[in-house]
Amino acid sequence: MKVTSREMVLGWMTACVILFALSFWVCLPKIKVWKELTDKRKAVTSRIEVAEKLVAQRGEWEKRLQEVAMKLTKYPAEQDVIADYLKILETIVKDNSVTLSKRQPQKEKKHNEVYELAIDCTWESDLGSLVHFLYALEQQKVTVDIDDLSVSLVAGGKGRLKGNFALICLYTRKGQPASPPAANVPPKIPPASPRKK
């Protein structure tokens, strides 16, 4: 049986199509894996660059941490600080025409040598009074911050706003200095004692 040139060309074309389809079927998953690896490599490279920048700025961050640690108010170990912070809050609220309908102190939390007290508040005022209130908080000699501030319009009240916020108060206790955490230094291992024979 003689194979014509036309049959040979068709056979070669069929073989090429089958070979191409098999290559595509085999290589497609590998291409997806290669693309995922490339994306992961880019993400890791980016994280390494950010980490290197942070390590290079370590001295600056430690200096800023020391400055904040020096500003923290120190209270005796057994003193309840809620009354002090509520008094500061009430004074600022009164001076800036902000109405607080709720003041709910949370339980004190300890983070290493720093203590945190959150006071959940519901407020109402106009925009100008709110801005003055936030500025007055920033000027206090104690370390406080506003967290989760929400703002919405009062129904039917022209220019009146209302919302919630958490006043975060940070401080230390006397006898427990606020200092930055020590660098990761491995613990000293005592020399091994000689074994008895």
C-alpha beads as a LAMMPS data file, in Angstrom:
LAMMPS data file: protein, C-alpha beads

197 atoms
196 bonds

1 atom types
1 bond types

-500.0 500.0 xlo xhi
-500.0 500.0 ylo yhi
-500.0 500.0 zlo zhi

Masses

1 110.0

Atoms # bond

1 1 1 0.000 0.000 0.000
2 1 1 1.432 3.293 -1.118
3 1 1 1.030 6.460 1.055
4 1 1 0.338 9.536 -0.989
5 1 1 1.895 12.889 -0.233
6 1 1 -1.529 14.252 0.657
7 1 1 -2.062 11.490 3.242
8 1 1 1.424 12.104 4.601
9 1 1 0.741 15.840 5.030
10 1 1 -2.600 15.084 6.728
11 1 1 -0.858 12.561 9.006
12 1 1 1.796 15.104 9.955
13 1 1 -0.823 17.777 10.592
14 1 1 -2.861 15.371 12.737
15 1 1 0.257 14.396 14.689
16 1 1 1.138 18.072 15.222
17 1 1 -2.389 18.892 16.441
18 1 1 -2.340 15.907 18.828
19 1 1 1.151 16.852 20.041
20 1 1 0.091 20.485 20.559
21 1 1 -3.071 19.421 22.450
22 1 1 -1.080 17.042 24.687
23 1 1 1.553 19.729 25.340
24 1 1 -1.156 22.246 26.230
25 1 1 -2.927 19.731 28.481
26 1 1 0.306 18.819 30.276
27 1 1 1.799 22.338 30.460
28 1 1 -1.277 24.372 31.436
29 1 1 -1.180 23.331 35.132
30 1 1 2.583 23.951 35.172
31 1 1 2.050 27.457 33.770
32 1 1 -0.488 28.186 36.521
33 1 1 1.938 26.930 39.185
34 1 1 4.756 28.993 37.654
35 1 1 2.545 32.120 37.662
36 1 1 1.579 31.529 41.331
37 1 1 5.247 31.089 42.267
38 1 1 6.158 34.281 40.428
39 1 1 3.414 36.209 42.270
40 1 1 4.530 34.754 45.620
41 1 1 8.142 35.676 44.874
42 1 1 7.115 39.283 44.141
43 1 1 5.060 39.456 47.365
44 1 1 7.910 38.038 49.469
45 1 1 10.407 40.412 47.833
46 1 1 8.127 43.339 48.646
47 1 1 7.756 42.211 52.281
48 1 1 11.528 41.801 52.591
49 1 1 12.053 45.353 51.301
50 1 1 9.554 46.743 53.828
51 1 1 11.175 44.733 56.646
52 1 1 14.641 45.987 55.669
53 1 1 13.394 49.600 55.718
54 1 1 11.877 49.080 59.174
55 1 1 15.087 47.519 60.469
56 1 1 17.050 50.455 59.056
57 1 1 14.732 52.836 60.954
58 1 1 14.999 50.931 64.241
59 1 1 16.916 53.693 66.017
60 1 1 14.310 56.278 65.067
61 1 1 11.439 54.031 66.237
62 1 1 13.186 53.299 69.551
63 1 1 13.710 57.038 70.100
64 1 1 10.017 57.730 69.408
65 1 1 9.019 54.878 71.731
66 1 1 11.172 56.344 74.503
67 1 1 9.526 59.761 73.996
68 1 1 6.058 58.219 74.316
69 1 1 7.154 56.186 77.339
70 1 1 8.336 59.372 79.056
71 1 1 4.941 61.044 78.458
72 1 1 2.917 58.229 80.016
73 1 1 1.310 59.152 83.322
74 1 1 2.445 57.003 86.246
75 1 1 -0.153 55.939 88.816
76 1 1 0.333 54.011 92.061
77 1 1 -0.150 50.276 91.640
78 1 1 -3.497 50.112 93.468
79 1 1 -5.065 53.437 92.389
80 1 1 -8.278 53.343 90.360
81 1 1 -7.637 55.638 87.373
82 1 1 -11.175 55.684 85.983
83 1 1 -12.203 58.717 88.059
84 1 1 -9.195 60.739 86.842
85 1 1 -9.866 60.078 83.186
86 1 1 -13.610 60.652 83.535
87 1 1 -12.860 64.000 85.206
88 1 1 -10.529 65.002 82.321
89 1 1 -13.160 63.909 79.806
90 1 1 -15.959 65.824 81.566
91 1 1 -13.890 69.016 81.705
92 1 1 -13.083 68.893 77.990
93 1 1 -16.683 68.035 77.070
94 1 1 -18.044 70.921 79.148
95 1 1 -15.524 73.431 77.745
96 1 1 -16.371 72.510 74.136
97 1 1 -20.189 72.171 74.207
98 1 1 -20.241 68.444 73.465
99 1 1 -23.009 66.379 75.073
100 1 1 -22.120 62.886 76.272
101 1 1 -25.143 60.674 76.843
102 1 1 -23.084 57.594 77.702
103 1 1 -19.718 57.060 79.392
104 1 1 -18.941 53.410 79.959
105 1 1 -15.436 52.521 81.188
106 1 1 -14.164 49.098 80.205
107 1 1 -11.914 46.825 82.204
108 1 1 -8.269 47.848 82.429
109 1 1 -5.954 45.843 80.151
110 1 1 -2.255 45.293 80.693
111 1 1 0.162 45.167 77.749
112 1 1 3.591 44.315 79.162
113 1 1 4.367 47.440 81.255
114 1 1 1.681 49.696 79.753
115 1 1 -1.941 49.755 80.884
116 1 1 -4.908 50.600 78.677
117 1 1 -8.326 51.824 79.738
118 1 1 -11.089 52.288 77.152
119 1 1 -14.117 54.482 77.841
120 1 1 -16.997 53.978 75.383
121 1 1 -18.919 57.213 74.785
122 1 1 -22.018 58.311 72.897
123 1 1 -21.905 61.993 71.926
124 1 1 -23.871 64.791 70.263
125 1 1 -22.684 68.247 69.106
126 1 1 -22.174 70.439 66.076
127 1 1 -19.125 70.082 63.824
128 1 1 -17.203 73.051 65.277
129 1 1 -17.614 71.821 68.859
130 1 1 -16.507 68.313 67.834
131 1 1 -13.341 69.659 66.197
132 1 1 -12.527 71.793 69.265
133 1 1 -13.188 68.784 71.526
134 1 1 -10.808 66.548 69.532
135 1 1 -8.138 69.263 69.516
136 1 1 -8.487 69.782 73.288
137 1 1 -8.042 66.045 73.844
138 1 1 -4.855 66.130 71.786
139 1 1 -3.456 68.955 73.973
140 1 1 -3.849 67.074 77.268
141 1 1 -0.785 66.134 79.280
142 1 1 -2.031 62.550 79.555
143 1 1 -1.760 60.001 76.763
144 1 1 -5.246 59.574 75.300
145 1 1 -6.514 58.751 71.843
146 1 1 -9.855 58.412 70.086
147 1 1 -10.708 55.068 68.520
148 1 1 -13.691 54.021 66.359
149 1 1 -15.159 57.512 65.958
150 1 1 -18.512 57.342 64.174
151 1 1 -20.395 60.419 62.942
152 1 1 -23.970 60.752 61.645
153 1 1 -26.562 63.502 61.316
154 1 1 -29.206 63.964 64.000
155 1 1 -32.662 63.543 62.452
156 1 1 -34.357 66.947 62.211
157 1 1 -31.472 68.778 63.881
158 1 1 -29.873 71.386 61.645
159 1 1 -26.135 70.888 61.702
160 1 1 -26.260 68.576 64.722
161 1 1 -24.122 65.456 64.675
162 1 1 -24.077 62.361 66.837
163 1 1 -22.059 59.216 67.135
164 1 1 -19.834 57.008 69.265
165 1 1 -16.163 56.816 70.098
166 1 1 -13.851 54.984 72.449
167 1 1 -11.436 57.094 74.486
168 1 1 -8.249 55.054 74.865
169 1 1 -6.171 56.025 77.915
170 1 1 -2.587 54.762 78.250
171 1 1 -0.533 54.904 81.454
172 1 1 1.923 52.974 83.629
173 1 1 2.018 51.986 87.252
174 1 1 4.734 53.175 89.664
175 1 1 7.364 50.562 90.269
176 1 1 6.896 49.300 86.698
177 1 1 8.856 51.586 84.356
178 1 1 7.643 51.834 80.771
179 1 1 10.530 50.834 78.582
180 1 1 10.740 49.367 75.116
181 1 1 10.900 45.585 74.947
182 1 1 14.419 44.218 74.993
183 1 1 15.919 43.027 71.738
184 1 1 15.539 39.357 71.020
185 1 1 18.577 38.106 72.870
186 1 1 18.776 34.369 73.413
187 1 1 18.816 33.374 77.083
188 1 1 22.173 32.517 78.592
189 1 1 22.618 28.794 79.003
190 1 1 24.615 27.839 82.074
191 1 1 27.658 25.682 81.411
192 1 1 26.953 22.001 81.675
193 1 1 28.103 20.450 84.919
194 1 1 30.497 17.534 84.545
195 1 1 28.781 14.185 84.650
196 1 1 29.516 11.873 87.520
197 1 1 31.016 8.573 86.517

Bonds

1 1 1 2
2 1 2 3
3 1 3 4
4 1 4 5
5 1 5 6
6 1 6 7
7 1 7 8
8 1 8 9
9 1 9 10
10 1 10 11
11 1 11 12
12 1 12 13
13 1 13 14
14 1 14 15
15 1 15 16
16 1 16 17
17 1 17 18
18 1 18 19
19 1 19 20
20 1 20 21
21 1 21 22
22 1 22 23
23 1 23 24
24 1 24 25
25 1 25 26
26 1 26 27
27 1 27 28
28 1 28 29
29 1 29 30
30 1 30 31
31 1 31 32
32 1 32 33
33 1 33 34
34 1 34 35
35 1 35 36
36 1 36 37
37 1 37 38
38 1 38 39
39 1 39 40
40 1 40 41
41 1 41 42
42 1 42 43
43 1 43 44
44 1 44 45
45 1 45 46
46 1 46 47
47 1 47 48
48 1 48 49
49 1 49 50
50 1 50 51
51 1 51 52
52 1 52 53
53 1 53 54
54 1 54 55
55 1 55 56
56 1 56 57
57 1 57 58
58 1 58 59
59 1 59 60
60 1 60 61
61 1 61 62
62 1 62 63
63 1 63 64
64 1 64 65
65 1 65 66
66 1 66 67
67 1 67 68
68 1 68 69
69 1 69 70
70 1 70 71
71 1 71 72
72 1 72 73
73 1 73 74
74 1 74 75
75 1 75 76
76 1 76 77
77 1 77 78
78 1 78 79
79 1 79 80
80 1 80 81
81 1 81 82
82 1 82 83
83 1 83 84
84 1 84 85
85 1 85 86
86 1 86 87
87 1 87 88
88 1 88 89
89 1 89 90
90 1 90 91
91 1 91 92
92 1 92 93
93 1 93 94
94 1 94 95
95 1 95 96
96 1 96 97
97 1 97 98
98 1 98 99
99 1 99 100
100 1 100 101
101 1 101 102
102 1 102 103
103 1 103 104
104 1 104 105
105 1 105 106
106 1 106 107
107 1 107 108
108 1 108 109
109 1 109 110
110 1 110 111
111 1 111 112
112 1 112 113
113 1 113 114
114 1 114 115
115 1 115 116
116 1 116 117
117 1 117 118
118 1 118 119
119 1 119 120
120 1 120 121
121 1 121 122
122 1 122 123
123 1 123 124
124 1 124 125
125 1 125 126
126 1 126 127
127 1 127 128
128 1 128 129
129 1 129 130
130 1 130 131
131 1 131 132
132 1 132 133
133 1 133 134
134 1 134 135
135 1 135 136
136 1 136 137
137 1 137 138
138 1 138 139
139 1 139 140
140 1 140 141
141 1 141 142
142 1 142 143
143 1 143 144
144 1 144 145
145 1 145 146
146 1 146 147
147 1 147 148
148 1 148 149
149 1 149 150
150 1 150 151
151 1 151 152
152 1 152 153
153 1 153 154
154 1 154 155
155 1 155 156
156 1 156 157
157 1 157 158
158 1 158 159
159 1 159 160
160 1 160 161
161 1 161 162
162 1 162 163
163 1 163 164
164 1 164 165
165 1 165 166
166 1 166 167
167 1 167 168
168 1 168 169
169 1 169 170
170 1 170 171
171 1 171 172
172 1 172 173
173 1 173 174
174 1 174 175
175 1 175 176
176 1 176 177
177 1 177 178
178 1 178 179
179 1 179 180
180 1 180 181
181 1 181 182
182 1 182 183
183 1 183 184
184 1 184 185
185 1 185 186
186 1 186 187
187 1 187 188
188 1 188 189
189 1 189 190
190 1 190 191
191 1 191 192
192 1 192 193
193 1 193 194
194 1 194 195
195 1 195 196
196 1 196 197
